Amino acid sequence: MNPAELYETHRDLLARAVEATVARDYWSAFPESPSKSVYGEEAAPAGERAFTALLGKPFPIDVPGATGSVATERSPYGLELAVSYPRADPLALVAAARAATPAWRAIGPEGRAGVAAEILRRINAASFEMAHAVQHTTGQAFVMAFQAGGAHAQDRGLEAVAFALAATTRLPSRASWSKPQRGGDPLTLDKTATVVGRGVSVVIGCTTFPTWNSYPGIFASLVTGNPVIVKPHPGAVLPLAITVRICREVLAEAGLDPNVVTLAAEEPGDGIAATLATHPDVRIVDFTGSSEFGDWLEANARQAVVYTEKAGLNTVVLDSTADYRGLLRNLAFSLSLYSGQMCTTPQNILIPRDGIETDAGHRSVDEFGADLAAALGKLLGDPGRAAGTLGAIVNDGVLSRLSEAGTLAAVAPSATVADAQFPEATIRTPLVARLDAADEKTYTREWFGPVSFLITTESTDHSLKIFTETVRGHGALSALVHSTSPAVIEAAREAALDAGVHLSENLTGGVFVNQTAAFSDLHGTGANPAATAALTDDWFVTGRFFTLQSRRHA
């Protein structure tokens, strides 16, 4: 089908997605359960076969100007991947992207949204293949890989499509203008408005959430008229290679140049990301990863609009609670999910020196620490359940930080967990260390992975002050407060506004501070150093295009 036909095919889905971005209620276009009753009896085995068929051979994809091949991935679960990819020539990729731009621009916002919706539909059909690819490159457990790497990432992609479609169609593409003239015929003009992409877009993927973090940038850039070069992290190429393959298939079938989307695989150290990001024709950069490289991009990719998501000091402020057991269960799960290898996992847990009041009585700092350690032990005591919650450690950098934190006074030491299905996987429980508010050099550094700190402060007011100052200075993507006091909750809200971070309050049930829902929750704010934009809001899409006008006498 051509782009116009694809838009008509997906018109209802796109309209519902645009509506959801305004309503902010629960809505999901793609089912998150890997159940047979949802995806069918054959979906799971077919997806596993598709994944297995990719192993040990060159990945089936064309890349403009490829120079040899690379094979850079290692499964955290010990499975031999040995998938090779064409090694990218960055200059050839940029040239191919520019050549593909005029025809991509010509089909208009609706045509581009129709193509994007079809790509997402086909990615969803490949969800089981994708889940295995995400699991064996990131270390996420399978169910999480299916959800976060599949359905939730697809929802985030569709959310970006919806925001981009709404923004690019806000002005009419055609208008008539007539100005009355005294004693003569009116001045009449016909006017045309065309959405023009800013230029070549580069999306730089991360090793932990290659799809979830990349899809918003990919689809926002596509719908606003920009070709996209997808540069995966060398440790997590396969999920984005599958994505690019599907993009190129849909583009070709729609009669468009498949080089609207290309893959930039590299050897570690090739530096393709820096080369692409500073190329004069690259006008948009999306990046998820370390603060060091994110800061470098913001400082050096001066010709581009740069969207970054970097490190942060996610903070929990403890004051009091009416559901102590719920607090402990909820916090223990938040610390444990995917071994804390999430950009939203709590790191700094602030508690007053005099302890906190709870429905189970007063709890001193020592008692709270012991209770949190017990909650972690209960959650992760069964190895099978623990493996499904923790996943596997993604790389040696996480292990190094975990080892370094092990020298601190531990409230809950980290333990090794065995996975019967994947005996080679490295699985570790969270480490919670005890610090004092004076230990700023330790807790103002990000410890990505299963490392958190129970930090003793002088009071709740002191906790809120530390929260505000550390997030302002170092950034954060999430924050949580527990209090039964309306005054403390209000003070925490004000502190979060001053710090520029999203706040969760008194989470004790099945919603966790490190999870966000597409079409309702914003991820990142742009208001603190951890990110330059939110997934997904208007600023995330409006910087990617211009609207150019032509006019003529009617």
VEXKOL-166807 format. One record per residue (C-alpha): x, z, y; residue in three letters. Coordinates in steps of 0.1 Angstrom, whole numbers. Layout:
[rec [X,Z,Y],ala],
...
end
This chain:
[rec [0,0,0],met],
[rec [11,-7,35],asn],
[rec [15,22,61],pro],
[rec [-20,17,75],ala],
[rec [-36,19,41],glu],
[rec [-15,50,33],leu],
[rec [-29,66,64],tyr],
[rec [-64,58,54],glu],
[rec [-58,71,19],thr],
[rec [-45,105,32],his],
[rec [-66,107,64],arg],
[rec [-87,136,52],asp],
[rec [-56,155,40],leu],
[rec [-38,150,73],leu],
[rec [-69,160,93],ala],
[rec [-73,192,73],arg],
[rec [-36,200,78],ala],
[rec [-39,195,116],val],
[rec [-69,218,115],glu],
[rec [-50,244,96],ala],
[rec [-22,245,121],thr],
[rec [-48,255,147],val],
[rec [-69,279,126],ala],
[rec [-38,298,112],arg],
[rec [-59,310,82],asp],
[rec [-49,307,46],tyr],
[rec [-47,271,35],trp],
[rec [-24,253,10],ser],
[rec [-25,217,0],ala],
[rec [-3,221,-30],phe],
[rec [-10,246,-58],pro],
[rec [17,272,-63],glu],
[rec [9,281,-99],ser],
[rec [28,262,-126],pro],
[rec [-2,267,-149],ser],
[rec [-14,240,-173],lys],
[rec [-49,244,-160],ser],
[rec [-36,233,-125],val],
[rec [-11,206,-132],tyr],
[rec [-22,195,-167],gly],
[rec [-9,199,-202],glu],
[rec [19,174,-199],glu],
[rec [33,182,-165],ala],
[rec [57,209,-176],ala],
[rec [73,191,-206],pro],
[rec [74,158,-187],ala],
[rec [91,175,-157],gly],
[rec [117,192,-180],glu],
[rec [124,158,-197],arg],
[rec [128,141,-163],ala],
[rec [153,168,-152],phe],
[rec [172,167,-185],thr],
[rec [175,129,-182],ala],
[rec [194,133,-150],leu],
[rec [222,154,-164],leu],
[rec [256,141,-172],gly],
[rec [253,108,-155],lys],
[rec [252,90,-121],pro],
[rec [221,98,-101],phe],
[rec [199,67,-97],pro],
[rec [201,61,-59],ile],
[rec [215,35,-35],asp],
[rec [236,46,-6],val],
[rec [248,22,22],pro],
[rec [286,18,22],gly],
[rec [292,42,-8],ala],
[rec [328,49,-15],thr],
[rec [331,62,-51],gly],
[rec [312,91,-64],ser],
[rec [311,130,-63],val],
[rec [300,156,-87],ala],
[rec [300,190,-71],thr],
[rec [273,212,-85],glu],
[rec [275,242,-108],arg],
[rec [245,259,-123],ser],
[rec [244,297,-116],pro],
[rec [228,299,-151],tyr],
[rec [257,282,-168],gly],
[rec [239,249,-177],leu],
[rec [263,219,-176],glu],
[rec [249,196,-148],leu],
[rec [276,169,-143],ala],
[rec [254,148,-121],val],
[rec [273,124,-99],ser],
[rec [262,109,-66],tyr],
[rec [275,80,-44],pro],
[rec [300,94,-19],arg],
[rec [287,87,16],ala],
[rec [304,67,43],asp],
[rec [290,84,74],pro],
[rec [295,54,97],leu],
[rec [277,31,73],ala],
[rec [248,56,70],leu],
[rec [244,57,108],val],
[rec [245,19,111],ala],
[rec [219,15,83],ala],
[rec [197,41,99],ala],
[rec [198,24,133],arg],
[rec [190,-10,117],ala],
[rec [159,5,100],ala],
[rec [146,21,132],thr],
[rec [127,-8,149],pro],
[rec [103,-14,120],ala],
[rec [98,23,115],trp],
[rec [89,27,151],arg],
[rec [66,-2,150],ala],
[rec [41,12,125],ile],
[rec [32,41,149],gly],
[rec [25,78,143],pro],
[rec [-5,73,120],glu],
[rec [14,48,98],gly],
[rec [44,72,96],arg],
[rec [22,101,88],ala],
[rec [6,81,60],gly],
[rec [40,73,45],val],
[rec [50,110,48],ala],
[rec [19,122,32],ala],
[rec [24,98,3],glu],
[rec [60,110,-1],ile],
[rec [48,146,-3],leu],
[rec [21,137,-28],arg],
[rec [47,122,-51],arg],
[rec [71,151,-46],ile],
[rec [43,174,-56],asn],
[rec [37,153,-88],ala],
[rec [74,159,-96],ala],
[rec [71,196,-90],ser],
[rec [83,206,-125],phe],
[rec [113,183,-123],glu],
[rec [121,197,-89],met],
[rec [117,233,-101],ala],
[rec [144,229,-128],his],
[rec [166,212,-102],ala],
[rec [162,240,-77],val],
[rec [166,267,-104],gln],
[rec [199,253,-117],his],
[rec [215,247,-83],thr],
[rec [203,278,-64],thr],
[rec [200,305,-90],gly],
[rec [163,311,-83],gln],
[rec [143,321,-113],ala],
[rec [120,293,-126],phe],
[rec [87,305,-112],val],
[rec [102,312,-78],met],
[rec [119,278,-79],ala],
[rec [86,262,-86],phe],
[rec [69,280,-58],gln],
[rec [95,282,-30],ala],
[rec [113,250,-40],gly],
[rec [81,231,-48],gly],
[rec [47,239,-35],ala],
[rec [57,261,-6],his],
[rec [83,237,5],ala],
[rec [58,209,3],gln],
[rec [33,229,24],asp],
[rec [60,234,50],arg],
[rec [67,197,50],gly],
[rec [31,189,55],leu],
[rec [28,214,82],glu],
[rec [56,196,101],ala],
[rec [38,163,95],val],
[rec [6,178,110],ala],
[rec [24,192,141],phe],
[rec [43,159,146],ala],
[rec [11,138,142],leu],
[rec [-8,159,166],ala],
[rec [20,158,192],ala],
[rec [26,121,190],thr],
[rec [-11,112,192],thr],
[rec [-20,136,221],arg],
[rec [-17,107,246],leu],
[rec [-37,76,239],pro],
[rec [-17,45,228],ser],
[rec [-38,23,251],arg],
[rec [-55,30,284],ala],
[rec [-71,11,313],ser],
[rec [-65,22,349],trp],
[rec [-87,10,378],ser],
[rec [-82,22,414],lys],
[rec [-110,12,439],pro],
[rec [-99,-7,470],gln],
[rec [-117,-6,503],arg],
[rec [-131,-41,510],gly],
[rec [-116,-57,479],gly],
[rec [-115,-58,441],asp],
[rec [-100,-27,424],pro],
[rec [-65,-26,413],leu],
[rec [-67,-27,375],thr],
[rec [-39,-22,350],leu],
[rec [-37,-21,312],asp],
[rec [-12,5,300],lys],
[rec [5,10,266],thr],
[rec [22,42,255],ala],
[rec [47,40,226],thr],
[rec [62,70,208],val],
[rec [99,64,205],val],
[rec [121,86,183],gly],
[rec [151,103,199],arg],
[rec [175,86,175],gly],
[rec [192,91,141],val],
[rec [184,125,126],ser],
[rec [207,144,103],val],
[rec [194,172,82],val],
[rec [221,195,68],ile],
[rec [208,214,37],gly],
[rec [217,249,25],cys],
[rec [226,261,-10],thr],
[rec [198,287,-15],thr],
[rec [166,269,-3],phe],
[rec [175,232,-2],pro],
[rec [140,219,0],thr],
[rec [121,247,18],trp],
[rec [146,247,47],asn],
[rec [151,210,48],ser],
[rec [116,196,45],tyr],
[rec [104,207,80],pro],
[rec [132,188,97],gly],
[rec [130,158,74],ile],
[rec [92,152,79],phe],
[rec [91,162,116],ala],
[rec [118,136,124],ser],
[rec [102,109,102],leu],
[rec [67,112,118],val],
[rec [81,113,153],thr],
[rec [99,79,146],gly],
[rec [134,88,136],asn],
[rec [154,77,105],pro],
[rec [168,106,86],val],
[rec [202,111,69],ile],
[rec [199,140,44],val],
[rec [232,159,40],lys],
[rec [229,184,11],pro],
[rec [251,213,6],his],
[rec [276,203,-22],pro],
[rec [263,231,-44],gly],
[rec [227,220,-42],ala],
[rec [225,182,-41],val],
[rec [200,175,-68],leu],
[rec [168,188,-52],pro],
[rec [174,167,-21],leu],
[rec [186,137,-40],ala],
[rec [153,137,-59],ile],
[rec [136,140,-25],thr],
[rec [155,111,-10],val],
[rec [149,90,-41],arg],
[rec [111,95,-37],ile],
[rec [113,88,0],cys],
[rec [131,55,-6],arg],
[rec [107,45,-33],glu],
[rec [76,50,-11],val],
[rec [93,32,19],leu],
[rec [102,2,-2],ala],
[rec [67,0,-17],glu],
[rec [52,1,18],ala],
[rec [73,-29,28],gly],
[rec [98,-9,49],leu],
[rec [135,-5,49],asp],
[rec [144,23,25],pro],
[rec [173,32,47],asn],
[rec [149,51,69],val],
[rec [160,79,46],val],
[rec [195,81,31],thr],
[rec [216,106,12],leu],
[rec [250,119,24],ala],
[rec [267,135,-6],ala],
[rec [303,147,-2],glu],
[rec [331,166,-17],glu],
[rec [336,201,-3],pro],
[rec [360,197,27],gly],
[rec [350,161,35],asp],
[rec [335,174,67],gly],
[rec [307,148,68],ile],
[rec [283,172,85],ala],
[rec [306,175,115],ala],
[rec [313,138,116],thr],
[rec [276,129,115],leu],
[rec [265,157,139],ala],
[rec [288,145,166],thr],
[rec [283,108,162],his],
[rec [269,93,195],pro],
[rec [240,77,177],asp],
[rec [229,109,160],val],
[rec [204,125,184],arg],
[rec [188,152,162],ile],
[rec [205,178,139],val],
[rec [187,203,117],asp],
[rec [209,229,101],phe],
[rec [204,260,79],thr],
[rec [235,281,70],gly],
[rec [262,302,84],ser],
[rec [263,314,119],ser],
[rec [299,301,123],glu],
[rec [290,265,116],phe],
[rec [256,268,133],gly],
[rec [273,280,165],asp],
[rec [298,252,162],trp],
[rec [270,226,160],leu],
[rec [253,241,190],glu],
[rec [285,239,210],ala],
[rec [298,205,199],asn],
[rec [268,183,190],ala],
[rec [261,179,227],arg],
[rec [245,145,224],gln],
[rec [218,158,201],ala],
[rec [190,183,201],val],
[rec [201,209,176],val],
[rec [177,230,155],tyr],
[rec [196,258,136],thr],
[rec [187,286,113],glu],
[rec [216,310,109],lys],
[rec [224,346,100],ala],
[rec [206,377,112],gly],
[rec [202,414,109],leu],
[rec [167,418,94],asn],
[rec [156,454,101],thr],
[rec [132,480,88],val],
[rec [122,509,110],val],
[rec [109,539,91],leu],
[rec [89,565,109],asp],
[rec [60,577,87],ser],
[rec [35,563,61],thr],
[rec [1,570,46],ala],
[rec [11,552,14],asp],
[rec [45,563,4],tyr],
[rec [44,548,-32],arg],
[rec [32,515,-18],gly],
[rec [60,515,8],leu],
[rec [86,521,-19],leu],
[rec [72,494,-43],arg],
[rec [69,469,-15],asn],
[rec [104,475,-1],leu],
[rec [120,476,-35],ala],
[rec [106,442,-43],phe],
[rec [116,428,-9],ser],
[rec [152,439,-15],leu],
[rec [152,425,-51],ser],
[rec [136,391,-48],leu],
[rec [162,364,-55],tyr],
[rec [189,391,-53],ser],
[rec [184,393,-16],gly],
[rec [197,358,-11],gln],
[rec [170,350,14],met],
[rec [175,347,52],cys],
[rec [145,371,56],thr],
[rec [156,399,32],thr],
[rec [159,434,49],pro],
[rec [195,445,55],gln],
[rec [193,475,79],asn],
[rec [168,503,71],ile],
[rec [167,527,99],leu],
[rec [155,563,92],ile],
[rec [155,594,115],pro],
[rec [180,621,106],arg],
[rec [151,646,102],asp],
[rec [134,624,77],gly],
[rec [99,610,76],ile],
[rec [63,623,71],glu],
[rec [44,607,42],thr],
[rec [12,613,22],asp],
[rec [35,627,-5],ala],
[rec [49,653,19],gly],
[rec [80,653,41],his],
[rec [109,632,28],arg],
[rec [145,639,40],ser],
[rec [169,610,42],val],
[rec [185,620,9],asp],
[rec [151,622,-8],glu],
[rec [140,589,6],phe],
[rec [172,573,-7],gly],
[rec [167,588,-41],ala],
[rec [131,576,-42],asp],
[rec [140,541,-31],leu],
[rec [167,540,-59],ala],
[rec [141,552,-84],ala],
[rec [116,525,-72],ala],
[rec [144,498,-77],leu],
[rec [151,513,-111],gly],
[rec [114,511,-121],lys],
[rec [110,476,-109],leu],
[rec [142,463,-125],leu],
[rec [144,485,-156],gly],
[rec [132,459,-180],asp],
[rec [159,431,-182],pro],
[rec [134,403,-187],gly],
[rec [114,413,-157],arg],
[rec [145,419,-137],ala],
[rec [159,385,-145],ala],
[rec [127,368,-134],gly],
[rec [128,387,-101],thr],
[rec [165,387,-93],leu],
[rec [174,352,-104],gly],
[rec [212,345,-105],ala],
[rec [239,350,-79],ile],
[rec [244,316,-62],val],
[rec [282,317,-54],asn],
[rec [313,338,-52],asp],
[rec [308,346,-16],gly],
[rec [278,367,-24],val],
[rec [297,385,-52],leu],
[rec [326,392,-28],ser],
[rec [303,409,-3],arg],
[rec [287,429,-30],leu],
[rec [321,440,-43],ser],
[rec [332,450,-7],glu],
[rec [300,469,-1],ala],
[rec [306,488,-34],gly],
[rec [333,508,-17],thr],
[rec [307,525,5],leu],
[rec [287,556,-3],ala],
[rec [258,542,-25],ala],
[rec [222,553,-24],val],
[rec [215,528,-51],ala],
[rec [246,512,-68],pro],
[rec [244,476,-80],ser],
[rec [242,471,-118],ala],
[rec [246,440,-140],thr],
[rec [216,426,-157],val],
[rec [217,404,-189],ala],
[rec [195,373,-193],asp],
[rec [188,365,-229],ala],
[rec [179,329,-221],gln],
[rec [210,323,-199],phe],
[rec [238,347,-210],pro],
[rec [263,331,-187],glu],
[rec [243,339,-155],ala],
[rec [256,365,-131],thr],
[rec [227,388,-123],ile],
[rec [230,419,-101],arg],
[rec [206,445,-89],thr],
[rec [206,453,-51],pro],
[rec [231,477,-37],leu],
[rec [218,502,-10],val],
[rec [246,520,9],ala],
[rec [244,550,32],arg],
[rec [256,546,68],leu],
[rec [253,565,100],asp],
[rec [242,549,133],ala],
[rec [278,551,145],ala],
[rec [289,527,118],asp],
[rec [281,497,140],glu],
[rec [310,476,128],lys],
[rec [295,476,93],thr],
[rec [258,471,98],tyr],
[rec [261,446,128],thr],
[rec [277,421,104],arg],
[rec [255,401,81],glu],
[rec [259,408,44],trp],
[rec [240,379,28],phe],
[rec [229,388,-7],gly],
[rec [218,420,-25],pro],
[rec [234,444,1],val],
[rec [213,467,23],ser],
[rec [221,498,43],phe],
[rec [201,531,48],leu],
[rec [211,540,83],ile],
[rec [206,575,97],thr],
[rec [195,576,134],thr],
[rec [188,604,158],glu],
[rec [151,597,160],ser],
[rec [125,569,157],thr],
[rec [131,561,194],asp],
[rec [168,557,186],his],
[rec [159,535,156],ser],
[rec [139,512,179],leu],
[rec [167,511,204],lys],
[rec [192,501,177],ile],
[rec [167,475,163],phe],
[rec [163,459,197],thr],
[rec [200,458,207],glu],
[rec [213,446,173],thr],
[rec [187,418,170],val],
[rec [192,407,206],arg],
[rec [229,405,200],gly],
[rec [231,392,164],his],
[rec [196,378,156],gly],
[rec [171,384,129],ala],
[rec [144,364,111],leu],
[rec [122,393,100],ser],
[rec [115,429,110],ala],
[rec [93,457,95],leu],
[rec [80,490,108],val],
[rec [63,518,89],his],
[rec [44,544,109],ser],
[rec [10,562,110],thr],
[rec [14,566,148],ser],
[rec [-4,541,170],pro],
[rec [21,549,198],ala],
[rec [51,541,175],val],
[rec [35,509,163],ile],
[rec [29,498,199],glu],
[rec [65,507,208],ala],
[rec [77,487,178],ala],
[rec [57,457,189],arg],
[rec [72,459,223],glu],
[rec [107,462,208],ala],
[rec [101,431,187],ala],
[rec [89,412,217],leu],
[rec [120,422,236],asp],
[rec [143,414,207],ala],
[rec [125,381,200],gly],
[rec [116,386,163],val],
[rec [85,384,142],his],
[rec [72,419,132],leu],
[rec [54,431,100],ser],
[rec [36,464,101],glu],
[rec [30,489,72],asn],
[rec [33,464,44],leu],
[rec [25,483,11],thr],
[rec [6,457,-9],gly],
[rec [12,421,-22],gly],
[rec [26,407,11],val],
[rec [63,411,17],phe],
[rec [84,410,48],val],
[rec [107,383,34],asn],
[rec [78,358,27],gln],
[rec [60,336,51],thr],
[rec [30,314,46],ala],
[rec [29,278,59],ala],
[rec [2,269,84],phe],
[rec [-1,306,93],ser],
[rec [32,324,96],asp],
[rec [60,312,119],leu],
[rec [95,313,105],his],
[rec [122,320,131],gly],
[rec [114,322,168],thr],
[rec [141,306,189],gly],
[rec [140,338,209],ala],
[rec [171,354,193],asn],
[rec [204,341,180],pro],
[rec [193,337,144],ala],
[rec [174,304,151],ala],
[rec [168,279,179],thr],
[rec [132,271,169],ala],
[rec [103,282,148],ala],
[rec [90,266,116],leu],
[rec [67,252,127],thr],
[rec [56,250,163],asp],
[rec [53,224,190],asp],
[rec [89,228,202],trp],
[rec [101,220,167],phe],
[rec [86,185,170],val],
[rec [84,176,207],thr],
[rec [122,175,211],gly],
[rec [123,147,186],arg],
[rec [106,119,205],phe],
[rec [98,104,239],phe],
[rec [66,86,250],thr],
[rec [75,54,269],leu],
[rec [49,34,289],gln],
[rec [44,-2,297],ser],
[rec [18,-15,322],arg],
[rec [4,-49,333],arg],
[rec [-23,-63,354],his],
[rec [-56,-65,335],ala],
end
